[in-house]
Amino acid sequence: MDTVTVSRETAAPPPVVHAAALLWMAAVAFGAFEAVLMITRLLLEGTATLVELLPQAGFRLAVLAGAIFLALRLRRGHNWARWTLAATLGVFGTLSLVMEPIQWLLDGGSVTGAMAGLDAWGWAFALSRTLHVLAVLGAVVLMFQPRANAYYASA
């Protein structure tokens, strides 16, 4: 009887890797939602034009597309995708999501004061940003669990 070897790319990833990839996709969805909220609000308020927002929107679209590409490669067992996601979006992406609120708190802002001043747009954005950060942190933790490490080591 012939033995058939199954490549890492066709084998199902362990649950932790599958969950990590799903969390990256969730983070992408939250990031897209936040971008739509921000752009829509700026356009409705008249504080920016579509032409002014296009470079930022294009950059965000590129980052989101890159994240999707990397999450799919992560799920297929590409260790380089795991490390790229961890370094770029896990570290620098998370910093970009939390730097402004942290700086605001360091400058004397209060969480209760901020919450009291939120409208529906602000609540939607805050909830999405919180879930976005939690998805990224969860994905990074799962990517480096022992079963995930074994999956990538089997390459």
Disulfide bonds with the S-S distance in Angstrom:
none
